[in-house]
Amino acid sequence: MELITFKNIVKVYPPNVVALDNVSVRFRQGEIHAIVGENGAGKSTLMRVLYGLTARDAGEILYQERPIYFHSPGEAIAAGIGMVHQEFVLIPEYRVWENVVLGLEPVGLLGRLDAAQARQRVGKKIEEYRFNLEPDARVGEISIAARQKVEILKLLYREVSVLILDEPTAVLTPQEVPSLFAELRNLRDSGRTILFISHRLDEVLELSDRITVMRKGHAIDTVPARDTSKAELARMMVGREVIFTSRRTPQAPGAPVFQVENLSYQDETGRSRLQDVSLEVHAGEIVGVAGVEGNGQFEWVNIIMGLEAPSSGRLCVGGEDMTKATILERRRLISYVPQDRSEMGASLNASILENAMMTHHRLDRRFTNWKGLLLNWGFARRFAQGLQQAFSVIMSSQDQPFRSLSGGNQQKVILGRELLLDTPFILLDQPTRGLDVGSIEYVHEQILRMRGEGKALLLISADLEELFLLSDRIVVLYRGRIAADLPVEQATVELVGYLMLEGKTIPE
């Protein structure tokens, strides 16, 4: 039975960005349906239109064979459609059951919360959908995977029949994904319809019943998952063949470029975040860092970039002691691609030109005139044009706001800016998070090119497949310590995954 029908949906963002171009697609009741496509293909916009977050400019949506037009998510939820975003909206200090009922609490006498009844209702929902959750656990103390289940449970408590999930596995370890998939299949088998956006094609093929592919605002095709392949999906998404195997060739590493010795860090509460970390990264080498989020990666990156000072230990780059260096002094030797494009990597409201020249204008005298007092805008524009050509950035003007670019093109600008600094050490923190297969392939090519040019690279990634494709060695961070340092040829996904969760090797 057709549950949701999109007919000729059009969405245009001013002045002339066509996000959806006459999109028609159908979703059936009781199916798991994936929506895939490149960044900027329109998949998120399509779901936002359905959920009442974005107004359509033309077209019609039928829900249960009736025309609908939601003006807000509240209206969508009331009609039985809910959405779980990548950024969770939970109160860490509240218990699981308190987060679930928030805004829809059962009340007793004098309008006061009936806590016993609320907890009982949530407990029944947990049992009904076989979620492995403890109702009385505080959300701030449970895993990321468990928090995602709480978000889903919030919608089930509100009796939604359609669940929209945006990149549901992006924050999970490989060991946590099967559990989520099992629970989503249970929801489907109970009659729920699940629509999910994902860039991970292997997972899309494993979980979905059907898959809709979008490209440049068009719905290219909808196919049964059993009748397609990863390569075919990628070809439909980007319009060409995509290579999924590693292009990393054997290469002897050179001298040490990046060194940390006995690095430790305690936060303002006195809690130990890094403990006695020592590591070398050599010229022409990529060292990958694996670990469940919250095991010290964030603090390590901040220390490397000078945003935090270590409690003890030493940091050297290119033979220079950087332990107490300023951020600008570090930037002479360190290129940095942060995990958060919008907060750390760029200024969204500034122009593409301004974002492209950031840091360069402080380190390269060609960007300034009159003893560094005035910017040389002519040189800056030529530099940005060269970056655009070298890194295949699709844009109409250097002066347009950075936020107007797709996620993939934003990442290309940041990556190009950092690689053109020509530093001996490159720090990459989740460089492909949220990117499509075409953009990921491009970023990987650039990373391997830097390795070939003799750069030393430290790659932090939650994607184990990415680490195995690119890394010469993989180190595992566990509770602020390096639990293992393995040549990639001696590592397996199962071994690294076990180390991430247990901090020790798999028992014989």
C-alpha positions as CSV (number, residue, x, y, z in Angstrom):
1,M,0.0,0.0,0.0
2,E,1.3,3.5,-0.9
3,L,1.5,5.5,2.3
4,I,3.3,8.7,1.1
5,T,3.3,10.0,-2.4
6,F,5.4,13.0,-3.6
7,K,4.1,14.5,-6.9
8,N,6.2,17.0,-8.8
9,I,7.7,18.6,-5.7
10,V,9.7,21.8,-6.4
11,K,11.9,23.7,-4.0
12,V,14.0,26.7,-5.0
13,Y,16.3,28.6,-2.6
14,P,16.9,32.2,-3.5
15,P,18.2,33.5,-5.7
16,N,18.2,30.5,-8.1
17,V,19.3,27.3,-6.4
18,V,17.0,24.5,-7.4
19,A,17.0,21.9,-4.6
20,L,14.1,19.8,-5.8
21,D,13.1,19.7,-9.5
22,N,9.8,18.0,-10.1
23,V,10.5,15.1,-7.7
24,S,8.0,12.3,-7.7
25,V,8.5,9.3,-5.4
26,R,6.3,6.8,-3.5
27,F,6.9,5.2,-0.1
28,R,5.0,2.1,1.0
29,Q,3.6,1.3,4.4
30,G,5.7,-1.1,6.4
31,E,8.9,-0.8,4.5
32,I,12.4,0.4,5.2
33,H,13.2,2.9,2.4
34,A,16.6,4.6,2.0
35,I,17.2,7.9,0.2
36,V,20.8,8.3,-1.1
37,G,22.6,10.9,-3.2
38,E,25.5,13.3,-3.3
39,N,25.6,16.3,-1.0
40,G,23.2,18.8,-2.4
41,A,21.2,16.2,-4.3
42,G,18.0,17.2,-2.4
43,K,17.5,14.2,-0.2
44,S,17.5,16.1,3.1
45,T,15.3,18.9,1.6
46,L,12.8,16.3,0.5
47,M,12.5,14.9,4.0
48,R,12.4,18.4,5.5
49,V,9.5,19.3,3.2
50,L,7.6,16.2,4.4
51,Y,8.3,17.0,8.0
52,G,7.2,20.6,7.9
53,L,10.6,22.1,8.3
54,T,10.8,23.5,4.7
55,A,8.0,24.9,2.6
56,R,7.7,23.5,-0.9
57,D,7.2,25.9,-3.9
58,A,5.1,23.5,-6.0
59,G,3.8,20.0,-6.1
60,E,1.6,17.8,-3.9
61,I,2.1,15.3,-1.1
62,L,-0.4,12.6,-0.4
63,Y,-0.4,10.9,3.0
64,Q,-2.7,8.0,3.4
65,E,-4.2,9.1,0.0
66,R,-5.1,12.5,1.3
67,P,-3.3,15.8,0.4
68,I,-1.2,17.2,3.3
69,Y,0.8,20.4,3.9
70,F,2.5,20.5,7.3
71,H,3.6,24.0,8.5
72,S,5.6,22.7,11.4
73,P,7.1,19.4,12.8
74,G,4.4,19.6,15.5
75,E,1.8,19.1,12.8
76,A,3.7,16.2,11.3
77,I,4.1,14.4,14.6
78,A,0.4,14.9,15.3
79,A,-0.3,13.2,11.9
80,G,2.1,10.3,12.8
81,I,5.3,11.3,11.1
82,G,8.5,11.9,13.2
83,M,12.1,12.7,12.4
84,V,15.4,11.9,14.3
85,H,18.2,14.3,13.4
86,Q,21.9,13.6,13.6
87,E,22.1,16.2,16.5
88,F,20.2,14.7,19.4
89,V,17.9,16.9,21.4
90,L,18.1,15.3,24.9
91,I,18.6,16.6,28.4
92,P,21.7,14.8,29.8
93,E,20.7,15.3,33.5
94,Y,17.3,13.8,32.9
95,R,16.6,10.0,33.1
96,V,15.6,8.1,30.0
97,W,11.9,8.1,30.9
98,E,11.9,11.8,31.7
99,N,13.3,12.6,28.3
100,V,10.8,10.4,26.5
101,V,7.7,11.9,28.1
102,L,8.9,15.5,28.1
103,G,6.2,17.7,26.6
104,L,3.6,14.9,26.8
105,E,3.7,14.0,30.5
106,P,0.8,12.2,32.2
107,V,-0.5,14.3,35.0
108,G,-2.4,13.5,38.2
109,L,-4.1,15.7,40.8
110,L,-3.6,19.4,40.5
111,G,-1.9,18.9,37.2
112,R,1.3,17.5,38.7
113,L,3.4,14.9,36.9
114,D,2.4,11.3,37.5
115,A,6.0,10.0,37.6
116,A,5.0,6.4,38.3
117,Q,2.6,6.3,35.4
118,A,5.1,8.0,33.1
119,R,7.9,5.6,33.9
120,Q,5.5,2.6,33.5
121,R,4.4,3.8,30.0
122,V,8.0,4.2,28.9
123,G,8.9,0.8,30.3
124,K,6.1,-0.8,28.3
125,K,7.3,0.9,25.1
126,I,10.8,-0.4,25.7
127,E,9.5,-3.9,26.1
128,E,7.2,-3.7,23.2
129,Y,9.9,-2.7,20.7
130,R,12.6,-4.7,22.4
131,F,14.9,-1.7,23.0
132,N,17.8,-2.5,25.3
133,L,17.3,0.6,27.6
134,E,17.1,1.2,31.3
135,P,14.3,3.7,32.0
136,D,16.0,5.2,35.1
137,A,19.5,5.7,33.5
138,R,20.6,9.3,33.2
139,V,21.0,10.1,29.5
140,G,24.3,11.8,30.1
141,E,25.7,8.5,31.3
142,I,24.6,6.2,28.5
143,S,26.2,5.5,25.2
144,I,25.6,7.4,21.9
145,A,23.8,4.4,20.5
146,A,21.5,4.3,23.5
147,R,20.8,8.0,23.2
148,Q,19.7,7.4,19.6
149,K,17.3,4.8,20.8
150,V,15.9,7.3,23.3
151,E,15.3,9.7,20.4
152,I,13.4,7.0,18.5
153,L,11.5,6.0,21.6
154,K,10.4,9.7,22.0
155,L,8.6,9.4,18.7
156,L,7.2,5.9,19.3
157,Y,5.8,7.2,22.6
158,R,3.9,9.8,20.5
159,E,2.5,7.0,18.4
160,V,4.1,8.0,15.1
161,S,3.8,5.5,12.2
162,V,6.5,7.0,10.0
163,L,10.1,7.4,11.2
164,I,12.6,9.6,9.3
165,L,16.2,9.0,10.3
166,D,19.0,11.2,9.1
167,E,22.3,9.3,9.0
168,P,21.3,6.9,11.8
169,T,24.7,5.1,11.9
170,A,27.0,8.1,11.7
171,V,27.7,8.3,15.4
172,L,27.8,4.5,16.1
173,T,30.7,2.0,16.3
174,P,30.6,-1.0,14.0
175,Q,29.6,-3.2,16.9
176,E,26.5,-1.0,17.7
177,V,25.1,-1.0,14.1
178,P,23.6,-4.6,14.1
179,S,21.6,-3.9,17.2
180,L,20.1,-0.7,15.7
181,F,19.3,-2.6,12.5
182,A,17.6,-5.4,14.4
183,E,15.4,-2.9,16.2
184,L,14.5,-1.0,13.0
185,R,13.5,-4.3,11.4
186,N,11.3,-5.0,14.4
187,L,9.6,-1.6,13.9
188,R,9.1,-2.3,10.3
189,D,7.6,-5.7,11.1
190,S,5.2,-4.0,13.5
191,G,3.9,-1.9,10.7
192,R,6.0,1.2,11.0
193,T,7.5,2.8,7.9
194,I,11.1,3.9,8.1
195,L,12.7,6.5,5.7
196,F,16.4,7.0,6.2
197,I,19.1,9.2,4.6
198,S,22.5,7.6,4.5
199,H,25.9,7.8,2.7
200,R,26.9,4.3,3.7
201,L,25.9,2.2,0.8
202,D,26.9,-1.1,2.3
203,E,24.5,-0.4,5.2
204,V,21.8,0.8,2.8
205,L,21.9,-2.4,0.9
206,E,21.8,-4.5,4.1
207,L,18.9,-2.7,5.8
208,S,16.6,-1.4,3.1
209,D,13.7,-2.9,1.3
210,R,13.8,-0.2,-1.4
211,I,16.2,2.6,-2.3
212,T,15.6,6.0,-4.0
213,V,18.6,7.6,-5.7
214,M,18.7,11.4,-6.0
215,R,21.0,13.5,-8.1
216,K,21.0,17.3,-8.6
217,G,17.5,17.7,-7.3
218,H,16.0,14.9,-9.4
219,A,14.8,11.4,-8.3
220,I,16.8,9.2,-10.6
221,D,15.2,5.9,-9.8
222,T,13.7,3.7,-7.0
223,V,15.0,0.2,-6.9
224,P,14.6,-2.9,-4.7
225,A,17.7,-3.3,-2.6
226,R,18.1,-7.0,-3.6
227,D,18.3,-6.0,-7.3
228,T,21.1,-3.5,-7.1
229,S,24.7,-3.2,-5.9
230,K,27.0,-0.7,-4.2
231,A,28.7,0.1,-7.5
232,E,25.4,0.6,-9.4
233,L,24.1,2.9,-6.6
234,A,27.3,5.0,-6.7
235,R,27.1,5.2,-10.5
236,M,23.5,6.5,-10.3
237,M,24.4,9.0,-7.6
238,V,27.4,10.6,-9.3
239,G,26.9,9.7,-12.9
240,R,30.2,7.8,-13.2
241,E,32.0,4.8,-11.9
242,V,33.4,5.1,-8.3
243,I,36.3,3.1,-7.0
244,F,35.9,1.6,-3.6
245,T,39.2,-0.2,-3.2
246,S,42.3,1.3,-1.7
247,R,44.8,3.1,-4.0
248,R,47.4,3.2,-1.3
249,T,50.7,1.9,-2.7
250,P,53.7,0.5,-0.7
251,Q,56.0,3.3,0.4
252,A,58.9,3.5,2.8
253,P,58.3,6.1,5.5
254,G,60.8,8.9,6.1
255,A,62.0,10.7,9.2
256,P,59.7,11.4,12.1
257,V,57.7,14.7,11.5
258,F,55.1,14.6,14.3
259,Q,56.1,13.4,17.8
260,V,54.2,13.4,21.1
261,E,56.0,12.1,24.2
262,N,54.2,11.1,27.4
263,L,51.3,13.4,26.7
264,S,48.7,13.7,29.5
265,Y,45.7,16.0,30.0
266,Q,43.2,16.6,32.8
267,D,40.1,18.7,32.2
268,E,38.9,21.5,34.5
269,T,37.2,19.0,36.8
270,G,40.4,17.1,37.3
271,R,39.2,14.2,35.2
272,S,42.0,12.5,33.2
273,R,41.3,12.7,29.4
274,L,44.7,11.7,28.0
275,Q,47.2,9.4,29.8
276,D,50.8,9.0,28.8
277,V,50.3,9.2,25.0
278,S,53.4,8.7,22.9
279,L,53.4,8.5,19.1
280,E,55.5,9.3,16.0
281,V,54.2,10.0,12.5
282,H,56.8,9.8,9.8
283,A,57.1,11.6,6.4
284,G,55.1,9.8,3.8
285,E,53.0,8.0,6.4
286,I,49.3,8.0,7.3
287,V,48.5,7.0,10.9
288,G,44.8,6.4,11.5
289,V,43.3,6.9,14.9
290,A,40.3,4.7,15.9
291,G,38.2,4.9,19.0
292,V,34.7,5.3,20.3
293,E,33.9,9.1,20.6
294,G,34.8,10.4,24.0
295,N,38.0,8.5,24.5
296,G,40.4,11.4,24.1
297,Q,40.3,12.2,20.4
298,F,38.7,15.6,20.9
299,E,41.2,16.6,23.6
300,W,44.2,15.4,21.6
301,V,43.2,17.5,18.6
302,N,42.7,20.6,20.8
303,I,46.2,20.1,22.3
304,I,47.8,19.6,18.9
305,M,46.3,22.8,17.7
306,G,47.0,24.8,20.8
307,L,43.4,25.2,22.0
308,E,44.3,23.3,25.2
309,A,47.6,23.0,27.1
310,P,48.7,19.5,28.1
311,S,49.1,18.7,31.8
312,S,52.4,17.1,31.0
313,G,54.3,15.8,28.1
314,R,55.9,17.2,24.9
315,L,54.7,17.9,21.3
316,C,57.1,18.4,18.4
317,V,56.5,19.0,14.7
318,G,59.3,19.1,12.2
319,G,61.9,18.9,15.0
320,E,60.5,22.1,16.7
321,D,59.1,21.9,20.2
322,M,55.4,23.1,19.8
323,T,54.3,22.3,23.4
324,K,53.9,26.0,24.3
325,A,53.7,27.5,20.9
326,T,50.9,29.9,19.9
327,I,48.2,28.8,17.4
328,L,49.7,30.9,14.7
329,E,53.2,29.5,15.3
330,R,51.8,26.0,15.0
331,R,50.0,26.9,11.7
332,R,53.4,27.4,10.0
333,L,53.9,23.6,10.4
334,I,50.4,22.1,10.8
335,S,47.5,22.0,8.3
336,Y,44.2,21.2,10.0
337,V,40.9,19.9,8.6
338,P,38.5,19.9,11.5
339,Q,35.5,17.6,11.9
340,D,33.0,20.5,12.2
341,R,32.9,22.5,9.0
342,S,30.5,25.1,10.2
343,E,32.0,25.8,13.7
344,M,35.7,25.2,13.3
345,G,36.5,25.0,9.7
346,A,34.8,28.0,8.2
347,S,32.7,31.2,8.7
348,L,29.4,30.4,7.0
349,N,28.3,34.0,6.6
350,A,31.7,35.1,5.1
351,S,32.3,34.8,1.4
352,I,34.0,31.8,-0.2
353,L,37.0,34.1,-1.0
354,E,37.4,35.1,2.7
355,N,37.2,31.4,3.7
356,A,39.7,30.3,1.1
357,M,42.4,32.8,2.2
358,M,42.0,32.3,6.0
359,T,45.4,31.6,7.7
360,H,47.2,32.2,4.4
361,H,46.7,35.9,4.9
362,R,48.6,35.7,8.1
363,L,51.5,33.5,6.9
364,D,52.1,34.5,3.3
365,R,53.3,38.1,2.7
366,R,51.9,38.1,-0.8
367,F,48.4,38.4,0.6
368,T,49.2,41.9,2.1
369,N,50.5,45.3,1.0
370,W,52.1,48.2,2.9
371,K,54.0,46.1,5.4
372,G,51.1,43.8,6.2
373,L,48.6,46.6,6.9
374,L,46.3,46.1,3.8
375,L,45.0,43.0,2.2
376,N,46.1,42.4,-1.4
377,W,42.7,41.5,-2.7
378,G,43.9,41.0,-6.3
379,F,46.4,38.3,-5.2
380,A,43.7,36.8,-2.9
381,R,41.3,36.4,-5.8
382,R,43.9,34.8,-8.0
383,F,44.7,32.4,-5.1
384,A,41.0,31.5,-4.6
385,Q,40.6,30.9,-8.4
386,G,43.6,28.6,-8.3
387,L,42.1,26.7,-5.4
388,Q,38.8,26.4,-7.2
389,Q,40.4,24.9,-10.2
390,A,42.8,22.6,-8.4
391,F,40.2,21.2,-6.1
392,S,37.2,21.2,-8.5
393,V,35.0,23.5,-6.4
394,I,31.6,24.1,-8.0
395,M,30.6,27.7,-7.3
396,S,29.2,30.6,-9.3
397,S,31.2,33.4,-7.6
398,Q,34.0,33.9,-5.0
399,D,31.8,36.5,-3.3
400,Q,28.8,34.2,-2.6
401,P,28.4,33.2,1.1
402,F,30.2,30.1,2.1
403,R,27.0,28.6,3.4
404,S,25.6,28.6,-0.1
405,L,27.9,25.7,-1.1
406,S,27.0,22.1,-0.7
407,G,28.7,20.1,2.0
408,G,31.0,18.5,-0.4
409,N,32.1,21.8,-2.0
410,Q,32.6,23.4,1.5
411,Q,34.9,20.5,2.4
412,K,36.8,20.9,-0.9
413,V,37.5,24.6,0.0
414,I,38.6,23.8,3.5
415,L,40.8,20.9,2.3
416,G,42.3,22.9,-0.5
417,R,43.0,25.9,1.8
418,E,44.8,23.6,4.3
419,L,46.8,21.5,1.8
420,L,47.9,24.7,0.0
421,L,49.6,25.8,3.2
422,D,52.3,23.3,2.3
423,T,53.1,22.2,5.8
424,P,55.0,19.0,6.8
425,F,52.2,17.7,9.0
426,I,48.5,17.4,8.3
427,L,45.9,16.7,11.0
428,L,42.6,15.4,9.6
429,D,39.7,15.0,12.0
430,Q,36.7,13.2,10.4
431,P,37.5,14.7,7.0
432,T,34.7,12.9,5.1
433,R,31.9,12.9,7.8
434,G,28.6,13.6,6.1
435,L,30.0,13.5,2.5
436,D,28.7,11.4,-0.4
437,V,30.6,8.7,-2.1
438,G,31.9,11.0,-4.9
439,S,33.2,13.6,-2.5
440,I,34.7,10.9,-0.3
441,E,36.6,9.4,-3.2
442,Y,37.9,12.9,-4.1
443,V,39.1,13.6,-0.5
444,H,40.8,10.2,-0.3
445,E,42.7,10.9,-3.5
446,Q,43.9,14.2,-2.1
447,I,45.0,12.6,1.2
448,L,46.9,9.9,-0.6
449,R,48.5,12.5,-2.9
450,M,49.8,14.3,0.2
451,R,51.3,11.0,1.5
452,G,53.0,10.5,-1.9
453,E,54.5,14.0,-1.6
454,G,56.1,13.1,1.7
455,K,53.7,14.7,4.2
456,A,53.0,13.2,7.6
457,L,49.3,12.7,8.2
458,L,47.3,11.9,11.4
459,L,43.8,10.8,10.4
460,I,41.1,10.6,13.0
461,S,38.0,8.8,11.7
462,A,34.9,7.0,13.1
463,D,34.7,5.1,9.8
464,L,36.8,2.0,10.1
465,E,36.6,1.3,6.4
466,E,38.2,4.7,5.7
467,L,41.0,4.0,8.2
468,F,41.8,0.7,6.5
469,L,41.7,2.2,3.0
470,L,44.1,5.0,3.8
471,S,46.3,4.2,6.8
472,D,49.7,2.7,7.0
473,R,49.2,2.2,10.8
474,I,46.2,2.2,13.0
475,V,46.3,3.3,16.7
476,V,43.4,2.7,19.0
477,L,42.5,5.2,21.7
478,Y,40.7,3.8,24.7
479,R,40.0,5.9,27.8
480,G,42.7,8.3,26.9
481,R,45.4,5.7,26.3
482,I,46.8,4.2,23.2
483,A,45.6,0.6,23.5
484,A,47.3,-0.6,20.3
485,D,49.5,0.6,17.4
486,L,49.1,-1.8,14.5
487,P,50.4,-2.0,10.9
488,V,47.3,-2.0,8.8
489,E,48.3,-5.4,7.3
490,Q,48.2,-6.9,10.8
491,A,44.8,-5.4,11.8
492,T,41.3,-6.5,11.1
493,V,38.0,-4.6,11.5
494,E,37.0,-7.1,14.2
495,L,40.2,-6.7,16.1
496,V,40.1,-2.9,16.0
497,G,36.4,-2.8,16.9
498,Y,37.1,-5.1,19.9
499,L,40.0,-2.9,21.0
500,M,37.8,0.2,20.7
501,L,35.3,-1.3,23.2
502,E,37.5,-3.3,25.5
503,G,40.9,-1.6,25.3
504,K,42.6,-5.0,24.9
505,T,43.1,-7.7,22.3
506,I,40.5,-10.4,21.6
507,P,41.1,-13.3,24.0
508,E,42.2,-16.6,22.6
